[in-house]
Amino acid sequence: MAAAVEGLEAEAAAAAAEDAAGDAAEAVDAGPGADALLAGNRLSLDLQPRGCRRLLCLCARLSSQLLQVEFLRLSTHEDSGLLETTLARVPRSLPHLRSLVLKGGQRRDTLGACLRGTLTTLPAGLSGLARLAHLDLSFNSLETLPACDPQMHRLDALLLSHNCLSELPEALGTLPALTFLTAKHNRLQTLPTALGALSTLQRLDLSENLLDTLPSEIGGLSNLIELNLASNRLQSLPASLAGLRSVRLLILHSNLLTSVPAGLAHLPLLARLDLRDNQLRDVPSELLDAPFVRLQGNPLGEALPEPQSPLETPLALEMPRLFLTSDWDSFPVTSRGCSVSLACGARLRFPAGATTTPITVHYRLWLPEPGLVSLGPHDTLLSCVLELQPHGVAFQQDVGLGLLFVPPRARRCREVVIRTRSDNNWSDLETYLEEQVPKRLWAHCRVRHFSWFHVVSRPVSNTCLVLPEGTLLYSSGHPGVKVTFPPGATEEPLRVSMQVVRMASRELRALLEEPEAAVSPLLCLSKSGPGFLRPVTVQLPLPPGVTGLSLDRSRLHLLHRAPPSATWDDITAQVALELSHVYARFQVTHFSWYWLWYTTKTCVGGLARRAWERPRLHRVNLIALQRRRDPEQVLLQCLPRNKVDATLRRLLDRYRGPEPSDTVDMFEGEKFFAAFERGIDVDADRPDCVEGRICFVFYSHLKNVKEVYVTTTLDREAQAVRGQVSFYRGTVPMEVPEEAEAARRRKDVDALWMATLPIKLQRLRGSEGQGQGAGLSLAPLNLGDAETGFLTQSNLLSVASRLGPDWPAVALHLGVPYRELQRIRHEFRDDLDGQIRHMLFSWAERQARQPGAVELLVRALEQSDRQDVADEVRAVLELGRRKYQDGIRRSGLASEDPALSGSSASQSPETGTA
């Protein structure tokens, strides 16, 4: 090793000499401007090619300047021998280091995943870095913690995430100054008891490991502020966690916990306790009522029992809590009230006395359709439609309702409300928001009647009650917009609303092809009741860049639109416009839409209509993909352009198909449909299928995705079927063109046709070379064997639809690795059904033709307390066996010897499936 070090140092010195002489030999040169790599007391070589050689060159050329370096970053994507040699030189050349970052992860594989570095250990000499306070060894190949680490007594932060560590040494507890430790995404199965001796530790991250227990000594971390144990295999927690008196953040989601210590409720500084996606069935009542506790995804128990005597009336008994899985669509409510969490992502709170007689509440989540959704011109739908029954029942007290949604990106001058329908009229409820989980918000409201509910983003609405004495209404988002109601404007109180929509000047100029064009904010005024008795004064700010002192009045237009008309009228000549330096004022007696334009165009009505529609218009792409293991299953989706790439990256490991369509424009809430053509048709009747056409409604914040099974009347044994699916605007007409070429040639912007994508069904293999199996049309997936029976894809889909939140437990009992489970959760984080189907079918594909696979599935269901699904699978298997034997007897192939009949069954798994 000494000879190797001397050889490399000699090579580095020679390279430095050549560089000084002007020879830029790329193999060993420190690179152009090597001195510039030193930025004060920092040396960053992690993004430089051949970083180790550069460091050796610098040690040879600038040894005196390196003495001031306190921060070093070096990539570990190097030859392991060269890396070890370079690190051995560090303590001598950089003795004053305070921060050492030796990370991999700068390179990625073909799938985009970060590659680990080659670092497997550290030279013992690094323990001589007496001032080292920060050591980052993330994204490497460490299987054990280097022996030198516990000797760095000034170490304040130690980062070991994304390695291959299976354990941490007991000597780790001897680091007296350590405040931050992360070993995320390793293979840790146990923790050292000495971990509890780190009295200065403040942040500890051990998530994404294989921990199933915790040492009780962990409760000795008296200064711990954050503890992250998410995505492990913990089944229980030590009671000593209640000793973490300084902890503020405790993350325990995605484990196998069935209970938690009651002492956690008494931690004085705890601000967040995340228990999502566990197996909790019993939670202390103090935690159930705590606002900082997250419990989604747990099969918590049903309503608590009725009190046995008047003395037994604690709060937990007065307010039962229900956590419904996807198997339940109703629940009882009594005069005691209850708190209910629905599987669809909604919460209800019935206060005591809300109903005097017991009732059963039914709920259903509807896909949004125009009849169930009401959107204004610039509204955006953020959720599906929740229906609560019975309709029309009046509760004695307000019932709390919470709906979960993904917030929109553009939130300036917009607000989120819950919209409901009552007596065929839509109204917005007073709504307040609560941040519950990352990238998710709760919308809360109070209701007295049940109906249909959905979450909408709309321009901020300001309202007031206009009395005969007059009043003034301001816009909260645009203070320059106001309406003045003079005394006597009305005899009866009127409710008045104002919405203001800001228009993007850049898009307007592109539309008008006029650099100096500008518009004011768009104003919408509405009211209840008759018109005003006296004119009302409206104030709008002048368009940006325009002042009352310099404007050309011939270019100023006041536009008016009266719904339901879609046209904009120029009323400039009909009103008296009073101009100040920055405002325009005019008087009206009827409320509608008003807009100020500043342009050289003379006829602006048509342009105004296009500009008014622009905020509602979305640039979208259409995709049609076929499942790799079952090409007859086709996924159709309409996506905003900015979401296409991320969606395809998530789907293409399971689907294949053509590139997305060209970009088309689509309005929020616009209807369209997909028509299969050239010999391909939808395989089954569906509620959203009309004459073989699949109907859609586009909502920019929803998925707009449907999966259908297709079939063909053509002979697939002769050749593959090359069909297509075309997308058309509007509702399904009486006649749809069989082909899309005519519409494509027309290039008409008003044409119904939007896109056509190919669909190919592979040729079915005929009888040649099939032996005894000739003529059989096998299902895409058969799971099982002749003894236990077979399950087809249809059977597995039925199982997947029943699992609900219990699927992680089933997956673990099936032997699915926990990291794969976490990957599925991440890839389908907004799609519970997708998580279940992907887990089940991926496992089934690996088990294909393996004996005992079906029995393994049944046993996993039983171990996960899903005996109901296990019994259903057994019934399907038994029915399939009986059908197969009946078919054998009817065809006259049955053998008198039962054993021979059983052997015949092994030749045809498909016919053995119910």
N, C-alpha and C positions, 0 to 999 in steps of 0.2 A: 504493500500500500504506500509506503514512504517513497519507493521508487516511482510509483505512478504519480504521486503528488508532485515530486520534483520534475518529472517529465512534462506534466501539464503546465506547471509554472514556467518551465523553460520555454515551452511553446508559446505561452501567453506573453512572456517577455520579448520573444522574437517577433511576435505579431505586433506588439506595441512599437518596437523599433522600426518595423517596416512601415507602420502607419505614420510615424514621425517623419520618415523619409519620403512619404507620399505614395507608398504602395498600398492600395486598398484591397488587399487580399480578403475576399469575402468570407472565407472559411473560418478565420480566427480573428478577424479585426473587431475591435470594439464598436465599430460603426462610425459613420460620419458624425462629427460633433460629439465625441464620447464625453468630453467635459460637460456638455450640456445635459447629460443624463443626471448629473448631480444638481438638484434643485434645493439649494440651502442644505438642510440636514436630512433631506429625503433622497432616496435612490429607488426608482421604480423601473424594474426590469421585467415585470410580469407580462407586459404586452410587447416586449422586444423579442425578435427572433434570436435564437441561440443565447438566451439570457445568461446561462452559466458561463459560457466562454467570455461573454462581455464582462461579467463580474471579475473573472480571473484576469482579464486584460487590465481592468481598472485597478485591481489590487497591485499589479506589476507597475503600472505607470503613475498612478495617483495615490500611492499608499498613504502619504501624509494628509491628503485632503479627505480620505475615507475615515479618518479618525473622528471627524465631526458628524458623521452620518448616525442618525438616531432611528430612522425609519427605512426599512428595506422590504421591497416587494419582489418576489421571484416566482416565476412559473415553475411547476413541477412536471411539465410535459417535456421532459428531457431524458436522455439516457441515464439509467439508474446509477451506473458507475460514475459518470461525470457529475451527476447531482450530488452524490455522496462526497466526492472529492471537493466540490465547490463549498459545500456546507462545512466541511472540516476546516476550511480556510477562514470562514466567517469570524470565529471568536478572536483570531489574531489580528485580522485586518479591520474589523468593525467592533471594537471592544465596548463601545458606548451605546450599542443598540438598545432602544426602548420598545420598538415594535418590529416584529418579524412576521411577514405574511408569506407562507409557502403553500399556495393554493393551486389546485387543478381547476378544471371546469372552464378554462378559456376556449377549449376546442369542443366541437359537438360532432355527434355521429350523424348518419344520413337521416335519422328521424328527428334530429334537433335536440337530443338529450345531451346533457353535459358529460364529457368524458373525464374519468378520474385521472389524477396524476400518477406518476410512477413511484412516489415516495412511500416507502414501507417502514422506515425507521429514521431516527435522527442520530447523528454522531454524539457520543457521550460528551465531547468537548463543548457542546452548546450550553451545558450546565454552567460554564464559566461566564456566561453573559450576565453579569451580576445586576445590571440595570434593567433587564428585560421585564416589561410589564404587560405586553400584549403579544400573544402567539396564536396565529391562525393557521391551522393545518387542514382546512376544509377541502373536500373533493379530492381525497387521496386514497391510497390503498392500504392504510394502516390497519393491521389486524390486532395489534396490541399497542398500548400507550408506551412511547419510548421511555426508557429508564431515566433519561435526563430531565424529563418534565417535572416530576415531583421535587426536584432539587432546586428549581427556580423560585426561590422564596419571595421574590418581589413580584411574581406574576399576579396581575390583576384580572386579566381576561384570557380565557383559554377556549378556542373554537375548534371543535373536532367533528363537525357535522359532515355527513355524506362520506363516511369511511366504512370500514368493514370490522369495526370493533365488536367483539363478543362480550367483553367485560372491561371494567375499569379497575385499576389497582387500588389496594387499600392505602398505598402511600399517597394517593391523591389527597387524602385528608390532612396532609401535613403542610399544605400550601396556606400560609397564614394570612396572605393579603388578597386571596382570590374573591372577586365580587361577581364575576360573570362566567358561567360555564354552559356551553352548549355541546351536546353530543347527538344532535338530531340526525335521523335517518342513518342509523347504524344497525347492528345486530345484537344489541344488548339484551340479555335475558335476565340478568340479576344486577343488583347494585351493591357496592361495598358498604359495609356498616360504617366505615370511617367517613363516609360522605356527610354524616351528621355532625362531624367535627369542624366543618367549614363555617365557623361562626360569623365570618364576614361576608359570606355569599349572599347576593341580593337577587340575582336572576339565574334560574336553572331551567334549561330546555332539554328534555329527554324524549321529545315526541318522535313518532315513527320508528319505534324499536319493537322488541319482542318481549317486553317486560310483562310478567303475569303477577308479580308481587312486589311490594315495596318494603324495605327494612323499616322497622319501627323507629330507628335512630333518625330517620329523615325529619321527624318532628323537632329535632334539636337545632334546626336552621333558624335561629331566632331572628335574624335580620333579613330573611328571605322576603322579597317583595313580589316576584313573579315566579310561578311554577307551572311549566307546561309539560303534561304527560299524555297529550293527545295521541291517538292512533297507536295504542299498544294493545296488550291482551289482559289488562288488569281486570280481575274479577271481584276484588275487594280492596278496601283502603284501610290502612292502620288507623286506629283511633288517635294515634299521636299526631296526626295532621292538625288536630285542634290546637296544637301547641305553636303553630306558625302564627304568632300574634302580629307580625308585621306584614303578612301577605295581603296583597291587594288584588292580584289577578291569579286565578286558579283555573287552569284549562285541563279538563278531563274528558273531552268529547271523544267519540269513536273508540270506546273500549268495550268491555263485556261486564261492566259493573251491574250488579243486581241491587245494591244498597250503598248508602254513603253514611259516614259517621254523623250522628246528630250534632256533634260539637262544631261542625263546620258552620252551623248557623250562628254561632256566637263569636266568630272571628271579628274583632272590633273594626278592622280596616278593610275588610273584604268588599271590593267594588264590583267584581264580576266572577261568577262561578258558572263555568260552561260544562254542562253534563249532557249535551246532545248526543244522540245516536249511541246509547248504551242499552242495557237490558233492565233498566230500573223498573221495579214493580212496587217499591216501597221507599218513599222519600219523607223525611221529617216534615211535619206541617209547617215549621218555621221557614223551611226552605221553599215550600210550595208558595207561600205568600210573599217571598222576597222578590223585589223587582229586578235584582241583579242576577237572578238565576235563569239559565237557559236550559230547557228540558225537552226540546223538540226531538222527535224520533225515538221516544222511549215508550214501551208498552206498559205505562203506569196503570194501576188497578182501576176497577170500576168504582161506582159511587160508594162512599163509606156507609156502613150500616146505620140504621136509625138508632138514636139513643135509647137505652133501655129504661132510663128514668129521667125525670126532670132535672136531676142533678148532673147528668152526663150531657152537658151541652157546651163542650169546647167549640172554638171557632171552626175547627176542622170538620166537626159534625154538623154545624149549622150551614156550612157551605160546601157540599160535596163537589168533588172534582172528577170529571170524566175526560178520559183521553181515548178517543175512538180511533180504531184502525180502519183500513179501507173496507173491511168486511161489513161495517155497520153504516147504515144510512138513516138511522133514527135513534132517539134517546128520550127518556122520560124527564119531565120537569114537574116538580111539586111546589107547594107553597113555601118550602124551605129554600128554594132557589138552588142554583148550582153554577159551576164554572165548567165550560166544555171546550175542549180543543178537538177540532175536526181534522181528519186525515188529509183533507184537501187544502189545508193551510188557512183555516179560519178559526176564530175564537169567539165564544159567546159567554156572556156573564148575566145570569138571571138573578137579580137581587131577591132576597126573601120577601114574599108577598107580591111578586110580579104576577102570579096567577093564583087564584083561590081554589081552583080545582085542578087535579093532575091532568096534564096533557102530554101527548107524544109529538115531538117535533121531528119532522122529516127534512132532510136536506139533499140537494143534488147540485153538482157542478156541471154547468152547461157550457159547451163551446159557444163563443159569441156569434150570434146571427143578428141581422138587422132588426128583426122583430123583438129581440131581447136586449138590444144595445141602443142607447141614444147618444149621439155625438153631435156637438156643435161644429161649426165650420172649421175651427182650429183646435178642436179637442183631440186627445190621443187616448186610446184605450190601454190600460195597464194591467188588466186582469181578466180572467174568465168570469162568467156570470154565476153567482151563487143564488140558488133559489131556496128559500126557507118556507116551510109550510107548518101549520095551516095558515092560508091567506085570510086576511080580514079579522083575525082574532085580536082584540084589543087587550094589551097587557095593562095591569094596574100601575106598573112602574116602568121606567125606561130600561130597556135591555141593551147591554153593551155589546157591540159587534166590532170585531177586528178582522181585517183582510190583509194578507201578505202580498207584496208586489215588489217588482224591480223598479227603482226610481229612474226616470228619464235623465239623459245627460243634460239636456237644456232645461234649466230650472229657473232662469232669470225671468222675473215678471210672470211666472206661472205658479199654479197651486194644484194640489192633489185633493180631490174630493171623492166621497162615495156617493154614487148616483143610484136612485131607487125608482121603481114604478109603482104608482098607486092610482087606481081608477083610470088607467090608460094615460096618466100624466106622469112625466118624469120630473123629478126634483132632486136637487143637490142637498145633502145633509151636512150639517156642521161637523167638520172632520179635523182631527188632530193627528199628528204623525209621531211615531216612536221608532227609533232605530233599534232593531232586534238582533240581526245577524249581519255580517259583512255583505254589502251590496244588496241588502233587503231592508224594507221598511214595513212597518205596520200602519195601516190607516184605521183609525178608531172613530166610531160614531155611536149615537144612542137612538134607538127606534122604539116605537110603540106597536107597530104592525109589521108582519112578515110579508115579504114580497120577493122581488128580484133585486140583486145588488151587484154592482161592479165598480171598479176604481178607475177614475178618469183624471188625466192631467188637462187643465184648461188655463187660458189666460186669467190672471188674477181678476176677481170680480169684486167690485166695491158697491155696496148697497146702502140706501138710506130710506127713511120714511119721510115723504114730503107732506108737510102740514100746510093748512091755509096760510100760516104766517110766513111761509117761504123757508128756504134753507140753501146750503151750499154743499156740493158733492165733489170731492177730490179723488183723483186716481192715486193709489198708494205706490204704484210702480212708476208712474210718470207724473210728478207733482205739477207739471205745467198744464196738464189736462184737467179741466174742471167745468162744472155745470152750475149756473146760478139760477135758482128758482125764486122769482119775485113774489111778494105777498099777493094773494089772490090768484095764483096760478092754478089752484085746485080748490074745490069745495070740500072734498073728502080726502082723507089720508091716502096717499098712493105709495106703493113700494117701487123704488126705482133702482135699476142696476146699471153698472158701467163696466165694460171690458175694453182694454187697450192692448193692441197687438203691434209690436215693433216689427218693422219691415227692414230687411237687409239692403242697404244702399247698393252694394256691389252687384247683387242679383238683379236689382231694378235697372241699373245702368246697362248690364248685359242684355236685359230684355228689351230696353228701349234703344240700345246702341247709341246712347247719348251720354257723354262723360259728365255733363253738368246737371243731369236730371236728378231730382230728389223728391222724396215724399215725407209727409208727416206720419206719426204713428196713426194706426187705423183705430177708429173709435166706434164702438158698438154701444148704443143706448137702448134699454128696454124698460118696460113698466107694466104694471098691472092696472086695469081699468081704462076709462076713456081718455081722450086727449086733454091737453092743458087749455085753460081759459085765457091765459096770457102767454106771450112768447117767452121762451126760456133761452137764456144766453149760454152759448157753448164756446169754450176757449180751447184752441188747439195750438201747439207750438208750430212755428213756421218750419218748413223742411230744412234739414241740416245744410249749413252753408249759405242760407238765405236770410237776409235781414230786411226789416221793413223800410229801411232808408235807401237801400240800393236795388231792391227787386224790380223786375219788369212785370207790372200787373197783368200784362197780356199773356204772360206765361204761367200765371197762377190759376189753378182750377180747383174748385170745391166740388167733389163728387159725392153722390148720394146713391145708396142702394136700399130698396125696400123689399125684404123677403115677402113671399117666396121667389120673387123675381131674381134672376141671376145677372141682370144687366146693371151697369153703373151709369147714372145720368149726371151730366155736367149742369149744376144748378148755380154756377157762379153769377150769372146774370139775374137770377131770381132772388138773391139775398144781398143784404148790405154787409160787405166784408169790412170790418174795422181792423186796421193793421197797426200794431205797435212795433217796437224794434225787434221783438222775438216772438210775438204771438199774433194770431188771427182770431177775431171774435165775430160771431154771427148768431142770429136768433132763429129758433125753430119752434113749431107747435106740435110736431109729431116726432117720435123717436125712431131711429133706424141706424144705418151705418153711414159714417161720414169720413172723408179722406181729403187731404190737401195734396195736390200735385204741383210740382214746378217743372215744366218741360216746354220745349218748343213745339211739341206735337199739338195738333189742333183737335183731332178726334181721339180721345184717350179712353173712351168707354170700353172698347174691346181690350186694350192694353191693361186697363185696370182690372178687368175680370181675370186675365191671365196672371197678373201680379198677385191678386187676392187668393188665387188658387195655389200659388207657388209654395207657401208654407205647409200646405196639406199634401204636397206632391213628394213622393219618395222615389229614389232611384233604386231599382230592385233587379235581381237576377233570379231566374227560375232554374231549378235543378231537378233531374230525374235520375235516380240511382237504383241499381238492382243489388239485392243482397248477394254476397259472394257465395254463400252456401245454399241459397235458394233463389235463383234468378226470377222465379215467378212472383217474388215479393218485391214490389216497387215502391220506393220512397219518393214522394213529390213534395217540393217545398218552394216557397217564395220568400226570398231573403233580401233585406236591405243590403246594398252593395258593400258596406263596410263590415258586414258580418259573414260574407261568403267564404273568405279564406279560412277563418278560424273554424267555421262549421265543417268545411270539407276536410280539414286536418283531423277533426274528431271522427268523421264518418268513414273515411276511405280505408280504414283497416277492416271494416265490415261490409262496405258497399263498393261497387264499382259502376262506372258509367261515363257518359260524355262530359265534356267541359260544360260549365254553366252557360245559360243562354246569354245573348247580348243584353245589355242593360236597357230596361224599359222603365217608363214612368207609371206610377200607380198611386192612386189617392188612398188616404186612410179610410178604411171601411168600404173600399170598392169591391164589387163582386167579380169573380172570374171563375172559369172552370177548365178542367183538363179532359180532353177527349182522346181515347186510345184509338189508333187508326192502323190500317194495313193489316188486318187480320187479327188484331189483339183486342181483347175486351176485358172488362172487369169480371172477376170470377164469381162474385157473390153479391146479393142484394145488400145495400147499405142505405141508411137514412139520408146520407148526403150524396147519393147517386141517383141521377135522373137520366133515364134512357142510356145508361152506360157511361154517363159523364159525371166526373167528380166535382162537386161544387165547393168553392172556397170563398172566404171573405178576408181581405188583406188587412191586417192590423200590424203596424210597424214594430210594436213592442212585444208581440206574441210570436209563436214559432211558425204558424201557417204551414204546418207539416201534416201529411197524411200518408199512411202506408196501406197499400191495397195489394191484393193478389190478382194476378191477371191470368187469362187463359187464351187459347187460340183454337179456331176451328180448322186450321190448316194442318196438313200432315207433317208433323215434326220428325217422323222417322225418315222421310225422304230428304229433308233438308232443314236447316235452321230457319227460323221465322225472323225476318227483319222488319219489325214494325216501328211505330213511332207514337209519341204522345205530343199533342199540340195543346197550347194554352190560349184561351180566348177570353176576351173581356165580356162582362155582363152575365146575365142569367142564361140558362140553357134555352136556346131557341127551338122552334119546331124542327128545323133542319140545320145540321152542322155539316160543312163541307167534309167529304171523306179525306181529302188531301189538303195540305196547307200551301202547296206551291202557288196556287192562284193568288192567295192573299199575300204571299211573300213577293211575288212579282209586282203586285199592285203598288207596294211601297206607300200606301195611303196612311197618313197619320191617324185617321179616324177608323181604320180597319179594326175589326174585332180580333183578328189574329195577332198574337204577341210573339210566340216562339214555338219551335218544333224541335224535339230532341229524340234521338233514336232509342229504341228498345229492342233488344235481341234475345230471343229464346233459343238456346242451343238445340242442336239436333239430338233427338232421342236415339239411343243405340238400339238397333234392331236385334234380330235373333242370331245374327252371325257370331259365332264364337262364344255364345252364352251358355251352351250346354243345357243342363237341366233347368236353368233359370231363364230360358228363352221366353220372350214375350212378356216378361214381368216389367211393370213400370214402378220402379222403386221410389219411395218417398225421399225427399232431400236428406232426411236425418232419421236413422233408426237407432234407438238406444236400448240395449239389453241383449238377451240371449234366449235360446229356446227354452231353457228350464224356468227362468223367472219371467219371461214374456218380454214384449217390446213396447216402447213408447215412441210415437212419431212426433214430428214438430208440432202438430196440432195439440197433442196431449201436453207437451212441455209448455206451450203458450197458455193452456188452461191452468197449469200449475203456477206459472209466473204471475198470472192475474190474481192469484189467491194469496201470495206471500206477503205483500205489503211491507211494512217496516221490519218484519222478521227476517228479511232476506239476508242481512249480514251474518246472523247466527247460523242460518242454513248453510251459507257459503263456507264458514269456518268448519262446520261439521262435515262438509263435503271434501275438506282438505284444500280449499282455495287459499293460497298464501295471502297473508294480511296485506302485503304491499300491493298485490294485484287488486285486492278489495279496495284499497285506498285509491288506486289508479282509476278504477271503474267509477268510484264516487266523484272523483275530480272531473273525469271526462263527461259524465252525465249529471253534473251537479244540479241542474235544473229539471231533471227528468227522472222521477222515481221508477216509472215503468221501464225506462231505458236501462237503468242500473240493474234491475232484476233480470230482464231478458238477456242482457249482455253477459251477466255472470252465469246464468243457467245454461245458455247455449254454448258459451265458450267452454264450460266444464263438460257439457255433453259431447262436444266435438272431440275433446281429448279422450273421452271415455268410449268413443265409438268402437264397437266390436270387442270391447273388453268385458270379460265375464264378471257378473256380480254388480254391474253399474246400477241397474234399477234398484237392487236391494240396498245399495249404498245410499241412493237417493231417499228411499223410504225410511231408512234408519236415521239419516240426517234430519228429515222432517220430524220424526218422533223425538229425537234429542233436542230439537228446537221448540218443543211444545206445540207442534202443528200436527197433532194426531188426525185432525179433520182432513187435511190435505193428504196425509199418508194413507188414510182409509180410502180416499177417492182414487188415488193411484192404484192401490190394490184392486179396487173394483174394476178399473179400466183394464188391468192386466188379465183378471179372471174373465171378463167379458170377451176380451180379444181371443183368449185361448178357446173359449167355447165356440165363438164364431168360426175360428179356423177349423176346429174339429167338425163342426156342422158342414162347413164347405167341403171338407175332405169326403165326408160320408155322402153328400149330395152328388159329388162328381164321380162316385164309385171308386175312389182311390183308397178308401179306408182299408187298412189291413186287419185281419182277424187278430193279429198279435198286437196288443196295446203298445208294446215296446217299439214295434215298427212304426206305429202311428206317431209316437213321440219323436222318432228319428226323422220322420217326414216333416214334422213341424219345423225342424231346425233349418230346412232349406228355404223357407219363405217367411222372413220376419214381417214383411209388409202386411200379409194377410192376417197376421195375428194381432193386429192393432185395431182397437175399437175406434 
